[in-house]
Amino acid sequence: MIKTPDKYDIYKRLREREDNAHAIGRSVIKSMQQAFLQRDRTALTRHWTRLLEVFDIVETVGDAVEVIDAPGYRTGIADATIAGYSSPTYLVSSWFLADCHHHLIDTSTGHERLHFVTGIRTENIRTLDRMVPVALETSSAIHAAADQLAATRILIEMDGWGHSVHGLFHSHPGAGLKATHPSSTDYSTHERYEKGGYPLVGAIFVKDGHVRFFSKDSDFTINVYGQGVEQLDEKIFKIAGSNLLFPIPQTDSLRGSERDRSARAPVRIQPSESI
C-alpha cells in the first residue's frame, strides 16, 4: 500500500526545488551583470529569458503549495509549523511614507510614477525603509512603465548586497480613498511575484495622502511606526496634510533615479480601472 506523503515531506521537497532554482537564478544574474558590463545585448536578452524560466519554476512551486494547502489534503502536522510560509509582516515608518509620497506625486506633470522598496528581512518580518527609484520607459497621467535594463541593474545591485525587493509603490491619478483601488494590471503584476514565492507588497499613493497597501492573494500585515499617519483600515492609511508639504531629505538612498533612461523594465503599472 502506497502511503500518502506527509505534508512536511512535500514542503521539504518543494523547498529544495525552490532553493535550487534560486541558486540558478543567482548564477544567471551574475552572467547578466557580465553581459551588461560588456554591453552585449544579445547575451543579456538570452540570460533574461533564462531568468524568466527560473521564475516559472518558482511559480510552479507556489502553485504546488496552494494545492497541498487546499482543504481536504491529508496533513501530518499543523500548517503553523511549516517554516518559511507564514504570512509576512511589513514594518514602515510614517516619515518614510511621506518621503515616498513626495517622490511619487509628480505635481509638475501629473504623470504616474513608481519605485521599488527594500529593507531588512528576518524570519517573516520585512522592513520597508529604502527607496529604490527605477528609470521609466514611459509615463503619462494614466500609465507608468519601468525601464527593463534599469530594473535589471537594480536586481543585480540588490543581489550583490544580499537584499531583495520587498515592495512596489506607485501613484494613481486623482485623490481620495477610491482612487487607491488597484487595477487588474496592478493585481497581475503582484500575482506573478506572489506565485513565484517572493512576498511583495504593493502600495498606491494619491495626491491627498491616501495610501493603500495590497497584494493579489497573499496575506500580510502592515505596521506603521511614528506619528503623522492615520490608519483608516487594516491596510489603508492617510498621511497628514501638513506632512505632505515636507521636502524629501536629500540622501544617497535616492541614487540610481530616473536620470538613467537607457532601457526597458519588466514592471508595468496601469491606473485603477474601477473606483
matplotlib code that plots the C-alpha trace (Angstrom):
import matplotlib.pyplot as plt

x = [0.0, 1.4, 1.4, 0.3, 3.4, 3.4, 2.7, 6.0, 7.9, 6.3, 7.1, 10.7, 11.0, 9.4, 11.7, 14.7, 13.5, 12.9, 16.4, 17.9, 16.0, 17.2, 20.8, 20.5, 18.9, 21.8, 24.2, 22.1, 22.1, 25.9, 26.0, 23.6, 25.9, 28.9, 26.8, 25.7, 29.3, 30.2, 27.2, 26.2, 22.5, 22.2, 23.6, 21.6, 18.4, 19.3, 20.1, 16.9, 14.9, 16.6, 15.8, 12.1, 12.4, 13.6, 10.7, 8.4, 9.9, 9.4, 5.9, 5.2, 6.4, 4.0, 1.1, 2.0, 2.0, -1.5, -2.7, -1.4, -2.8, -6.3, -9.0, -9.1, -5.5, -4.0, -1.7, 0.5, 1.4, -0.1, 0.5, 1.9, 4.9, 5.9, 8.8, 9.1, 5.4, 3.8, 2.4, 4.9, 4.7, 5.9, 7.3, 7.4, 7.8, 5.4, 8.3, 9.3, 5.7, 5.8, 9.1, 7.6, 4.5, 6.8, 8.7, 5.7, 3.3, 4.5, 2.9, 4.7, 3.2, 0.7, 2.2, 2.2, 5.5, 6.8, 9.7, 10.9, 11.4, 13.7, 14.9, 15.9, 14.4, 14.4, 12.2, 8.8, 9.5, 10.4, 11.1, 10.2, 12.9, 14.9, 13.5, 14.9, 13.9, 13.9, 14.1, 10.8, 10.4, 7.1, 5.0, 1.7, -1.2, -2.7, 0.3, 3.9, 6.3, 9.7, 12.8, 13.9, 17.7, 17.4, 15.3, 17.8, 20.6, 18.6, 18.1, 21.8, 22.7, 20.2, 21.5, 25.1, 24.1, 22.1, 18.8, 15.5, 12.5, 10.0, 7.6, 6.5, 5.0, 3.3, 1.0, -2.5, -4.2, -6.9, -7.5, -9.5, -9.8, -11.5, -8.5, -6.2, -8.0, -5.6, -6.3, -6.3, -2.8, -1.6, -3.0, -1.5, 1.9, 1.8, 0.3, 3.5, 5.7, 3.5, 3.1, 6.9, 7.3, 8.5, 6.4, 5.9, 3.6, 2.2, 1.2, -0.8, -0.4, -2.7, -2.3, -4.2, -2.1, -4.3, -2.2, -3.5, -1.3, -2.3, -1.3, -3.0, -3.7, -1.0, -2.0, 0.2, 0.3, 1.4, 2.6, 3.4, 5.7, 5.7, 3.2, 1.6, -0.2, -3.7, -4.8, -8.2, -8.5, -6.3, -4.2, -5.3, -3.7, -3.8, -0.7, -1.4, -1.8, 0.9, 3.4, 2.7, 4.5, 7.8, 10.6, 12.3, 15.6, 18.4, 20.3, 22.1, 19.1, 17.8, 20.7, 20.1, 17.0, 15.2, 18.1, 19.1, 16.7, 18.8, 16.5, 13.2, 11.8, 9.6, 7.3, 4.3, 1.7, -1.7, -4.1, -7.2, -9.9, -12.7, -13.1]
y = [0.0, 3.4, 5.9, 9.4, 11.6, 13.7, 17.3, 18.2, 16.0, 17.6, 21.1, 20.0, 18.7, 21.9, 24.0, 22.1, 22.6, 26.3, 26.7, 25.1, 27.5, 30.4, 29.2, 29.0, 32.5, 34.0, 32.4, 33.9, 37.3, 37.2, 36.3, 39.2, 41.6, 40.5, 40.9, 44.3, 45.4, 44.2, 45.9, 42.5, 43.0, 39.5, 37.7, 39.9, 39.0, 35.3, 35.5, 37.4, 34.6, 32.1, 34.1, 34.1, 30.3, 30.3, 32.5, 29.9, 27.1, 29.1, 29.9, 26.2, 25.6, 28.2, 26.5, 23.2, 24.8, 26.1, 22.6, 20.9, 23.8, 23.2, 21.8, 18.0, 17.3, 14.9, 16.6, 15.2, 18.4, 21.9, 24.5, 26.8, 24.6, 24.9, 27.4, 29.9, 30.0, 32.2, 35.5, 38.3, 41.4, 44.7, 47.5, 51.0, 54.4, 57.3, 59.5, 57.1, 57.0, 60.8, 60.6, 58.1, 60.3, 63.2, 61.1, 59.6, 62.5, 64.5, 67.9, 69.3, 67.0, 64.9, 61.7, 58.4, 57.2, 54.1, 52.8, 49.7, 49.4, 47.1, 46.8, 44.2, 40.7, 38.4, 35.4, 36.7, 40.3, 42.7, 46.4, 49.0, 51.6, 52.1, 53.7, 52.3, 54.5, 53.0, 54.8, 54.9, 53.9, 55.8, 57.8, 59.6, 60.7, 57.2, 54.9, 54.3, 51.6, 50.9, 50.5, 46.9, 47.3, 49.8, 47.3, 44.6, 46.7, 47.2, 43.5, 42.9, 45.5, 44.2, 40.7, 42.0, 43.5, 40.4, 42.2, 41.6, 43.6, 44.0, 46.5, 48.1, 51.5, 53.6, 56.6, 56.8, 59.9, 61.6, 61.9, 60.2, 56.6, 55.3, 56.4, 54.0, 50.8, 48.5, 47.9, 44.5, 45.2, 46.0, 42.7, 40.7, 42.2, 41.2, 37.8, 36.8, 37.8, 36.1, 32.8, 32.9, 32.7, 36.3, 38.2, 41.6, 44.2, 47.0, 50.5, 53.0, 56.7, 59.6, 63.3, 64.0, 61.5, 58.3, 55.2, 51.6, 48.5, 45.4, 42.1, 39.7, 36.7, 36.7, 37.7, 40.2, 42.7, 46.3, 48.1, 51.9, 53.4, 57.0, 59.9, 61.9, 59.0, 58.0, 54.3, 54.2, 50.4, 47.3, 48.3, 51.8, 54.9, 58.7, 60.9, 64.1, 67.1, 69.1, 66.3, 66.3, 69.7, 68.5, 68.1, 64.7, 64.6, 64.6, 61.3, 58.8, 56.4, 58.2, 57.2, 55.5, 57.6, 58.5, 60.3, 56.9, 56.0, 53.7, 50.7, 48.9, 47.1, 44.1, 46.0, 47.9, 49.7, 50.8, 53.1, 51.9, 50.6, 50.7, 53.1]
z = [0.0, -1.0, 1.8, 1.0, 1.5, 4.7, 4.1, 5.8, 3.4, 0.4, 1.7, 2.2, -1.4, -2.7, -0.7, -2.1, -5.6, -4.9, -3.4, -6.4, -8.7, -6.6, -6.9, -10.7, -10.7, -8.8, -11.4, -14.2, -12.6, -12.4, -16.1, -16.8, -14.9, -17.1, -20.3, -19.1, -18.5, -21.9, -23.5, -25.0, -25.6, -27.3, -24.2, -21.9, -23.6, -23.5, -19.8, -19.1, -20.9, -18.7, -15.6, -16.6, -16.8, -13.2, -12.2, -13.8, -11.7, -8.5, -9.6, -10.1, -6.6, -5.4, -7.3, -5.7, -2.2, -2.9, -3.8, -0.7, 1.4, -0.1, 2.3, 2.3, 1.7, 4.2, 6.6, 9.3, 11.1, 11.6, 9.0, 11.6, 12.0, 8.3, 8.4, 5.7, 4.6, 7.3, 6.1, 6.3, 8.5, 6.9, 9.1, 7.8, 9.3, 8.8, 7.8, 5.0, 3.7, 3.5, 1.6, -0.9, -1.4, -2.3, -4.8, -6.4, -6.7, -9.7, -9.3, -12.4, -15.0, -13.1, -14.5, -12.7, -11.1, -9.4, -7.4, -5.6, -1.9, 0.1, 3.6, 6.3, 6.5, 9.5, 9.6, 8.3, 9.3, 6.5, 6.8, 4.1, 4.6, 1.5, -1.6, -4.9, -7.8, -11.3, -14.6, -16.6, -20.2, -20.5, -18.2, -18.5, -16.4, -16.6, -17.1, -16.0, -17.4, -15.9, -17.9, -18.3, -18.2, -15.4, -13.4, -14.2, -12.8, -9.6, -9.3, -9.7, -7.2, -4.6, -5.0, -4.6, -1.2, -0.2, -0.4, -2.3, -3.4, -0.5, -2.1, -5.3, -4.7, -7.4, -7.8, -9.2, -10.6, -8.6, -4.9, -2.2, -1.0, -4.2, -6.3, -4.5, -5.7, -7.6, -11.3, -12.9, -14.2, -10.7, -9.4, -12.3, -11.6, -8.0, -8.7, -10.6, -7.7, -5.2, -7.1, -7.6, -3.8, -3.4, -0.9, -2.4, -1.0, -3.2, -2.2, -4.2, -3.3, -4.4, -4.2, -1.0, 1.1, 1.0, 0.8, 0.2, 0.7, -1.3, -2.8, -5.2, -3.0, -0.2, 3.3, 5.1, 8.0, 7.8, 10.9, 10.7, 13.2, 14.2, 14.0, 11.2, 9.5, 10.4, 10.0, 8.3, 7.8, 8.2, 5.1, 4.3, 5.7, 5.4, 5.6, 7.5, 5.3, 7.0, 6.3, 2.6, 2.4, 3.9, 1.3, 0.8, 2.7, 0.1, 0.9, -1.2, -0.8, -3.9, -6.1, -9.4, -10.0, -13.2, -14.7, -16.3, -19.0, -21.1, -21.4, -20.5, -17.5, -16.6, -14.4, -15.8, -13.8, -15.0, -13.3, -11.4, -13.7, -11.1, -8.2]

ax = plt.figure().add_subplot(projection="3d")
ax.plot(x, y, z, "-o")
ax.set_aspect("equal")
plt.show()
